Amino acid sequence: MVTLLWILAVILVVSGIVSIFRGQLLWGIVLIVVGLLVGPGGVSVFN
């Protein structure tokens, strides 16, 4: 489960960074914040 959360968090953060570079600043920030919340190192939603 922890590995799955890490993979999901990395995908969300990378997608957020790509969105910011494409000019979608708000959507990129939302994806990065959600990625940090879901990740096991952050405040995990599933704990």
C-alpha positions, -999 to +999 in steps of 0.1 A: +000+000+000+028+024+008+045+018-026+012+025-043+008+058-024+044+068-034+037+060-070+004+080-070+021+109-052+049+111-077+025+109-107+004+138-092+034+160-085+050+154-119+016+161-136+014+193-116+048+205-126+040+197-163+007+216-160+025+246-146+050+246-175+020+244-199+005+275-184-021+260-162-008+274-129-038+268-107-044+232-118-006+225-114-006+238-079-037+218-070-021+186-084+011+192-064-007+199-032-028+168-036+003+148-044+020+160-013-011+151+008-015+116-006+022+107-003+032+086+027+057+113+037+030+139+039-003+141+057-017+109+042-054+109+036-055+071+042-041+071+077 
